Amino acid sequence: MRSFPSPALELVDRMRAAAAADPARAIAFQGSPGANSHRAATEARPDLAPLPCFSFEDALEAVKDGRAGAAIIPIENSQHGRVADIHFLLPESGLNIVGEYFMPIHHALMALGSGPFEAAYSHPQALGQSRRYLRERGIVPLSHADTAGAAAYVAERGDPSVAAIAPALAAELYGLTIIENNVEDSADNMTRFVILAREPLAPEALAGRQLMTTFIFEVKNIPAALYKALGGFATNGVNMTKLESYQQGTSFAATTFYADIIGAPGDPAVDRALEECAFHSKELRLLGSYEQARARP
């Protein structure tokens, strides 16, 4: 897709050409060059060529159709919660989680002018993470598809009364001036990314490592269904580090859950817990087992 702001197109085309030269060694990300996902791709997998994609769906599709060997997607932020609708995107994609990456997030206010500013463009997550900063200065938050794309859009508009909130790299790429660094409301702002591939990691690649497993399950529409589905994790001593609910469809008759646990299939305790969860669920689907990037207490 060529839906990027015009100042980003030359960079996008150059990066796509580099990725096309060796698709197996490309990693797709959502956003314009200079976005946080671009930074995460280069930090998490510096051996791969970053491939910019306009949407999360486009990034996953790049892996499915062979234009990239992997994709990196943000799924949750310590300050603002869920980032991507990974619960819907992952099962539909058929891809597997093969890794995770945690990255501190710092935003900068950047513009062509020096202020004051009527409005600031950015991704809704970045706007939410800088809500107090913007409110105190009377700057109206305006949504854009991604942070670096917002910076490119501000450069394209040429209006000195508007700004962008984006990583500092975006100011360098698109010729903007950084007005202020670290405008996020929380100094310990952190985003968790997952790395996706067509094939799951082989068991031998996971041997001897501290592992995570991510899965989704849909409980039966009966009393105590969730209690019964989760009971096996408690009785088998399997630590569940994340449990989040969401609705599938419009019936609101049953709930699907997204979960992370410490461990992986092949461990007898994990196998027993997953078997019990599956018995009390309408469906259980593993999304991947992978090495922990950060120890869970």
C-alpha positions as CSV (number, residue, x, y, z in Angstrom):
1,M,0.0,0.0,0.0
2,R,1.1,3.6,-0.7
3,S,-1.0,5.2,1.9
4,F,2.0,6.7,3.7
5,P,2.5,10.5,3.8
6,S,4.6,11.7,0.8
7,P,7.7,12.5,2.9
8,A,7.8,8.9,4.0
9,L,7.4,7.3,0.6
10,E,11.0,7.4,-0.6
11,L,12.2,5.8,2.7
12,V,9.4,3.2,2.4
13,D,10.3,2.3,-1.1
14,R,14.0,2.0,-0.3
15,M,13.3,-0.3,2.7
16,R,10.8,-2.4,0.7
17,A,13.4,-2.9,-2.1
18,A,16.0,-4.0,0.5
19,A,13.5,-6.5,2.0
20,A,12.5,-7.8,-1.4
21,A,16.1,-8.7,-2.2
22,D,15.9,-11.4,0.6
23,P,12.4,-11.8,1.9
24,A,13.3,-14.6,4.3
25,R,15.5,-12.1,6.1
26,A,12.9,-9.3,6.3
27,I,10.8,-8.4,9.4
28,A,7.5,-6.5,8.8
29,F,6.3,-3.8,11.1
30,Q,3.3,-1.4,11.2
31,G,4.0,2.2,10.6
32,S,6.2,4.7,8.7
33,P,10.0,4.6,9.0
34,G,11.0,6.0,12.4
35,A,8.0,4.6,14.2
36,N,8.4,2.8,17.6
37,S,7.8,-0.5,15.8
38,H,10.6,0.3,13.3
39,R,12.9,0.8,16.3
40,A,11.7,-2.4,17.9
41,A,12.3,-4.3,14.7
42,T,15.9,-3.1,14.4
43,E,16.6,-3.6,18.1
44,A,15.0,-7.0,18.5
45,R,16.3,-8.5,15.2
46,P,19.2,-6.4,14.0
47,D,20.1,-9.2,11.5
48,L,16.8,-8.7,9.6
49,A,15.7,-6.0,7.1
50,P,12.8,-3.9,8.4
51,L,9.8,-3.8,6.1
52,P,7.3,-0.9,6.7
53,C,3.6,-1.8,6.3
54,F,0.6,0.6,6.7
55,S,-1.5,-1.5,9.0
56,F,-1.1,-4.4,11.4
57,E,-3.1,-6.6,9.0
58,D,-0.6,-5.6,6.2
59,A,2.4,-6.6,8.4
60,L,0.9,-10.0,9.1
61,E,-0.1,-10.5,5.4
62,A,3.5,-9.8,4.4
63,V,4.6,-12.9,6.4
64,K,1.7,-15.0,5.1
65,D,2.5,-14.3,1.5
66,G,6.3,-14.6,1.8
67,R,7.3,-11.0,1.5
68,A,8.8,-11.2,5.0
69,G,10.1,-14.0,7.2
70,A,8.7,-12.4,10.4
71,A,6.6,-9.6,11.8
72,I,6.9,-7.6,15.0
73,I,3.6,-6.3,16.5
74,P,3.1,-4.3,19.7
75,I,0.4,-5.9,21.9
76,E,0.4,-4.1,25.2
77,N,1.7,-1.0,26.9
78,S,2.4,-0.6,30.6
79,Q,0.6,2.8,30.7
80,H,-2.2,2.5,28.2
81,G,-3.0,-1.2,28.0
82,R,-3.8,-3.1,24.8
83,V,-2.1,-1.8,21.6
84,A,-3.2,-4.0,18.8
85,D,-6.3,-6.2,18.6
86,I,-3.9,-9.2,18.7
87,H,-6.7,-11.4,19.9
88,F,-8.5,-11.1,16.6
89,L,-5.5,-10.6,14.3
90,L,-3.4,-13.6,15.4
91,P,-5.9,-16.4,15.2
92,E,-7.1,-15.2,11.8
93,S,-3.5,-14.9,10.5
94,G,-2.5,-18.5,11.3
95,L,0.9,-17.2,12.3
96,N,2.8,-18.3,15.4
97,I,4.4,-16.3,18.2
98,V,8.2,-17.1,18.2
99,G,9.5,-14.4,20.4
100,E,8.8,-11.3,22.5
101,Y,10.6,-8.0,23.0
102,F,10.1,-5.3,25.7
103,M,11.0,-1.7,24.7
104,P,11.0,1.5,26.8
105,I,8.9,4.1,25.0
106,H,9.8,7.8,24.9
107,H,7.9,10.4,22.9
108,A,9.0,13.8,21.6
109,L,6.9,16.8,20.6
110,M,8.2,17.9,17.2
111,A,7.1,20.5,14.6
112,L,8.1,22.8,11.8
113,G,7.4,25.9,14.0
114,S,8.4,26.7,17.6
115,G,4.8,27.0,19.0
116,P,2.4,27.6,20.5
117,F,0.6,24.6,18.9
118,E,-3.1,24.2,18.3
119,A,-3.0,20.4,17.8
120,A,-0.7,17.4,17.8
121,Y,-1.0,14.3,15.6
122,S,0.0,10.9,16.7
123,H,-1.1,7.3,17.1
124,P,-3.9,7.0,19.7
125,Q,-1.6,5.0,22.0
126,A,1.0,7.8,22.0
127,L,-1.7,10.4,22.5
128,G,-3.0,8.4,25.5
129,Q,0.4,8.0,26.9
130,S,0.9,11.8,26.7
131,R,-2.6,12.9,27.7
132,R,-1.6,15.0,30.7
133,Y,1.2,16.8,28.9
134,L,-1.2,17.8,26.0
135,R,-4.0,18.8,28.3
136,E,-1.8,21.0,30.4
137,R,-0.7,22.9,27.3
138,G,-4.1,23.1,25.7
139,I,-3.0,21.1,22.7
140,V,-5.8,19.2,20.9
141,P,-4.9,15.5,20.3
142,L,-5.6,14.3,16.7
143,S,-5.3,10.6,15.8
144,H,-3.0,9.3,13.0
145,A,-2.2,5.8,11.8
146,D,1.2,5.8,13.4
147,T,3.6,8.0,15.3
148,A,6.3,8.5,12.6
149,G,3.5,8.8,10.0
150,A,2.1,11.7,12.0
151,A,5.6,13.4,11.9
152,A,5.7,12.9,8.1
153,Y,2.2,14.3,7.8
154,V,3.1,17.4,9.8
155,A,6.1,17.9,7.5
156,E,3.8,17.4,4.5
157,R,1.2,19.9,5.7
158,G,3.7,22.6,6.3
159,D,1.6,24.2,9.0
160,P,3.8,25.6,11.9
161,S,0.7,25.6,14.3
162,V,0.5,21.8,14.4
163,A,2.9,19.3,15.9
164,A,3.5,15.6,16.1
165,I,4.2,13.2,19.0
166,A,6.7,10.6,17.7
167,P,10.1,9.0,18.5
168,A,13.0,11.4,18.2
169,L,14.2,9.6,15.1
170,A,11.2,10.7,13.2
171,A,12.2,14.4,13.5
172,E,15.5,13.6,11.9
173,L,13.9,11.6,9.1
174,Y,11.3,14.2,8.2
175,G,13.0,17.5,8.9
176,L,11.2,18.5,12.0
177,T,12.5,20.3,15.1
178,I,12.2,18.6,18.5
179,I,10.3,21.0,20.8
180,E,10.6,18.8,23.9
181,N,11.7,15.2,24.6
182,N,10.1,12.7,26.9
183,V,6.6,14.1,26.8
184,E,5.1,10.8,27.9
185,D,3.3,11.0,31.2
186,S,5.1,8.1,32.8
187,A,8.9,7.7,32.9
188,D,8.7,3.9,33.0
189,N,6.5,3.7,29.8
190,M,7.1,0.2,28.3
191,T,5.6,-1.7,25.4
192,R,5.7,-5.4,24.8
193,F,6.0,-6.7,21.3
194,V,5.6,-10.2,19.9
195,I,7.5,-11.6,16.9
196,L,5.5,-13.8,14.5
197,A,6.4,-16.3,11.9
198,R,4.7,-18.8,9.6
199,E,6.1,-21.9,11.5
200,P,6.3,-22.4,15.3
201,L,9.7,-22.9,16.9
202,A,10.9,-26.4,16.9
203,P,11.1,-28.1,20.4
204,E,14.8,-28.4,20.2
205,A,15.1,-24.6,19.7
206,L,13.2,-24.2,23.0
207,A,15.1,-26.8,25.1
208,G,16.8,-25.5,28.2
209,R,15.2,-22.0,28.1
210,Q,12.7,-20.2,30.3
211,L,9.5,-20.3,28.1
212,M,6.2,-18.5,27.7
213,T,3.1,-19.9,26.0
214,T,0.3,-17.8,24.6
215,F,-3.1,-19.3,23.8
216,I,-6.8,-18.4,23.4
217,F,-9.8,-20.3,24.7
218,E,-13.5,-19.9,24.6
219,V,-15.4,-21.0,27.6
220,K,-18.7,-22.9,27.5
221,N,-21.8,-20.8,28.3
222,I,-22.5,-22.5,31.7
223,P,-22.1,-21.5,35.3
224,A,-18.5,-21.6,36.7
225,A,-17.1,-22.3,33.2
226,L,-14.1,-20.0,33.6
227,Y,-13.4,-21.3,37.2
228,K,-13.3,-24.8,35.9
229,A,-11.2,-24.0,32.8
230,L,-8.6,-22.3,35.0
231,G,-8.6,-24.7,37.8
232,G,-5.9,-27.0,36.2
233,F,-3.4,-24.2,36.2
234,A,-3.7,-23.7,39.9
235,T,-3.6,-27.4,40.8
236,N,-0.6,-28.1,38.5
237,G,1.3,-25.0,39.7
238,V,1.4,-23.3,36.3
239,N,1.8,-19.5,36.6
240,M,-0.6,-17.5,34.4
241,T,0.8,-14.0,33.8
242,K,-1.9,-12.6,31.6
243,L,-5.6,-13.2,31.2
244,E,-7.8,-10.9,29.1
245,S,-11.3,-11.4,27.9
246,Y,-13.0,-10.3,24.7
247,Q,-16.2,-11.0,22.8
248,Q,-16.4,-12.8,19.5
249,G,-19.3,-11.8,17.3
250,T,-22.5,-10.1,18.4
251,S,-24.2,-12.7,20.5
252,F,-22.5,-11.9,23.8
253,A,-23.3,-15.5,24.8
254,A,-19.8,-16.6,25.6
255,T,-16.4,-15.0,26.2
256,T,-13.1,-15.8,24.6
257,F,-9.9,-15.3,26.7
258,Y,-6.3,-14.5,25.7
259,A,-3.7,-15.9,28.1
260,D,0.0,-16.2,28.8
261,I,1.5,-18.9,31.0
262,I,5.1,-19.6,32.1
263,G,6.1,-22.9,30.5
264,A,5.3,-24.8,27.3
265,P,3.7,-28.0,26.1
266,G,6.0,-31.0,26.8
267,D,6.2,-30.0,30.5
268,P,3.8,-32.5,32.2
269,A,2.3,-29.9,34.5
270,V,1.6,-27.6,31.5
271,D,0.2,-30.5,29.5
272,R,-2.2,-31.4,32.3
273,A,-3.3,-27.8,32.8
274,L,-4.0,-27.2,29.1
275,E,-5.8,-30.6,28.8
276,E,-8.1,-29.6,31.7
277,C,-8.7,-26.1,30.2
278,A,-9.6,-27.6,26.9
279,F,-12.0,-30.1,28.5
280,H,-14.0,-27.2,30.0
281,S,-13.8,-25.0,26.9
282,K,-15.5,-25.0,23.5
283,E,-12.2,-24.3,21.8
284,L,-8.5,-23.9,22.8
285,R,-5.9,-22.7,20.4
286,L,-2.1,-22.4,21.0
287,L,-0.6,-19.3,19.5
288,G,3.0,-20.1,20.2
289,S,5.7,-21.0,22.7
290,Y,8.8,-18.9,22.9
291,E,11.7,-17.8,25.1
292,Q,11.0,-15.2,27.8
293,A,12.6,-11.8,26.9
294,R,12.0,-10.7,30.5
295,A,11.7,-12.8,33.6
296,R,8.3,-13.0,35.3
297,P,8.5,-13.1,39.1
